[in-house]
Amino acid sequence: MLPNITLGYHAFDSCGDVQRTLKSVMKILSRSTLEIPNYSCSKHGKVAGVIGDQYSLTTLHLAQFLNVYRYTQICGFIAWRGGNLPSTKQISKRGNLPSTKQISYGATDPLLSDRALYPFFFRTVQDDRTHYAVILKFLQHFGWNWVGIITSKDESGEKELQELSHEITSHGICIEFIVKMSSIEKENDKDLAVIRKSTTQVLITCGTCSAPCFLIFQNSESLLQNITIIVKASWTYVLYFNIRSGKTFNGSLSISPPMNPIPGVNTLIHKFHPSNRPNDPLLEDIWLMNLNCLSPNLEKNNFFQYLYKFTANNCTGKERIRDKISVPQNPVYNAVYILAHTLHNMHSSLASLYPEIDLLSYKYLNLVSI
């Protein structure tokens, strides 16, 4: 795949925050540690594709931003190998211009399916309308017609709440309460009291849920013991890797696409260890979170233990992450796989058209039906 081509990457954590997302993408496009709109501070190749984000709200802003800067029109790099470079007009006639693709592995907002607004956006998950249709089937199958809804106190949560409420109430299912969870635990005391006084035994989740959200659920474990929680698809993958959520959500129903093992990934992960990657802060976090192993960073140890309510210990060095979790095929892997194969197919097609140049990608979306 992609012979004689090496793809580099930048990885940023959006933390589900729009401002942080836009700040990160500006750094990537500027190729600088600073956000410099309209400028590229490097002579390296252009961005070939964007993978992300997990959340609908940040993904919508990211897609709009890429459209404004016309990164949906041209992407990739041209490696000149001599001869006469074909003109833009010539390329347009035979293969069209390159274009940057955005592939999200978690955004479920139905608006992103609008090809007129987001012609270069793709995702590896189904949209909310599909999820809510499945939830409705669950409720009808088990005869559950008295439910509660928990959503996030943000724009995504409000939007998803409207979609979900309309879907289930139009089929005769009643909603006892709606709770809008804040990421600040103290702000949720009144809402948790509503759940405590409720009579429903079925709770449906929607909106976004990050680490603080899961902590609220974990700290309310006794409150949720006799309640069946129907977990939306975008929460499922996060729950899979959040070991401490297992007891709280035990017995719940989750909606997710089939997850098949990724060939070779468990063997690869088995090789990762703090002893051979001593300066990898992400690996420290994984060992601390999942294996309760103390890291060399005292401040980090204290923060994680306080936040996630556990006690870390000095480990023997024999611990392996695959002893705790097995990595299923997931939307992130699928997004990377799709982008890599797309670039390869584009490169192969243009290489046969113009052997004197090496174009990484070209616009092909007119041939794709979604």
PECORGI-V853878 format. One record per pair of residues at least 4 apart in sequence whose C-alpha atoms are under 7 Angstrom apart, sorted by the first residue. I is the first residue (numbers start at 1). GAP is how many residues later the second one is. Records with the same first field share a line. If there is no record, write none. Layout:
BEGIN
I: GAP  GAP
END
This chain:
BEGIN
1: 343
2: 342
10: 18
12: 12
14: 6  7
16: 39  42
17: 4  41
18: 4  40  43
19: 4
20: 4
21: 4  37
22: 4  40
23: 4  12
24: 4
25: 4
26: 4  9  10  11
27: 4  5  6  7  8
29: 11
30: 5  6  7  9  10  11
31: 9  10  11
32: 9
45: 31  32
46: 29  30  31
47: 28  29
48: 27  28  52
49: 51  52  53
50: 51  52  53
51: 51  52  53  284
52: 7  51  52  53
53: 5  6  51  52  53  54
54: 50  51  52  53
55: 4  51  52  153
56: 4  51  52  53  100
57: 4  99
58: 4
59: 4  48
60: 4
61: 4
62: 4
63: 4
64: 4
65: 4
66: 4  5  6
67: 4  5
71: 4  28  29
72: 27  28  29  48
73: 25  26  27
74: 23  24  25  26
75: 23  24  25
76: 22  284  285
77: 282  283
78: 280  281  282
79: 278  279  280
80: 277  278
81: 275  276
82: 274
83: 273
86: 4  5
87: 4
88: 4
89: 4
90: 4
91: 4  5  6
92: 4  5
95: 267
96: 266  267
97: 265  266
98: 263  264  265
99: 263  264
101: 19  20
102: 18  19  20
103: 18  19  20  232
104: 18  19  20
105: 18  19  20  226  227  230
106: 19  128
108: 17  18  19  20
109: 18  19
110: 17  18  19
112: 6
114: 4
115: 4
124: 207  210  211
125: 206
126: 4
127: 4
128: 4
129: 4
130: 4
131: 4
132: 4  32  35
133: 4
134: 4
135: 4
136: 4  32
137: 4
138: 4
139: 4  5  6
140: 4
145: 28  29
146: 27  28  29  30  54
147: 27  28  29  53  55  56
148: 27  28  29  30  52  54  55  56
149: 28  29  30  54  55  56
150: 28  29  30  31  54  55  56
151: 6  10  28  29  30  54  55  56
152: 5  28  29  30  55  56  57
153: 4  27  28  29
154: 4
155: 4
156: 4  51  52
157: 4  49  50  51
158: 4
159: 4
160: 4  46  47
161: 4  45
162: 4
163: 4
164: 4
165: 4
166: 4
168: 4  5
169: 4  5
179: 12
181: 7
182: 5  6
183: 29  30
185: 31
188: 4
189: 4
190: 4
191: 4
192: 4
193: 4
194: 4
196: 27
201: 25  26  27
202: 25  26  27
203: 24  25  26  27
204: 25  26  27
205: 25  26  27
206: 26
209: 4  5  26
210: 4
211: 4
212: 4
213: 4
214: 4
215: 4  93
216: 4
217: 4
218: 27  30
220: 4
221: 4  27
228: 23  24
229: 23  24
230: 22  23  24
231: 4  5  22  23  24
232: 4  22  23
233: 21  22  23
235: 4
236: 4  18  20
237: 4
238: 4
239: 6
243: 47
245: 4
246: 4
259: 69  70  71
260: 68  69
261: 66  67  68
262: 66  67
264: 4
265: 4
266: 4  56  60  61
267: 4
270: 50  51  52
273: 4
274: 4  9  10
280: 4
281: 4
282: 4
283: 4
284: 4  11
285: 4
286: 4
287: 4  5  6
288: 4  5  6  7
292: 19  20  21
293: 19  20  21  22
294: 7  18  19  20
295: 6
297: 4
298: 4
299: 4
300: 4
301: 4
302: 4
303: 4
304: 4
305: 4  5  6  7
321: 4
322: 4
329: 4
330: 4
331: 4
332: 4
333: 4
334: 4
335: 4
336: 4
337: 4
338: 4
339: 4
340: 4
341: 4
342: 4
343: 4  17  18
344: 4
345: 4
346: 4  14  15  16
347: 4  12  13  14
348: 4
349: 4
350: 4  9
351: 4  7
END
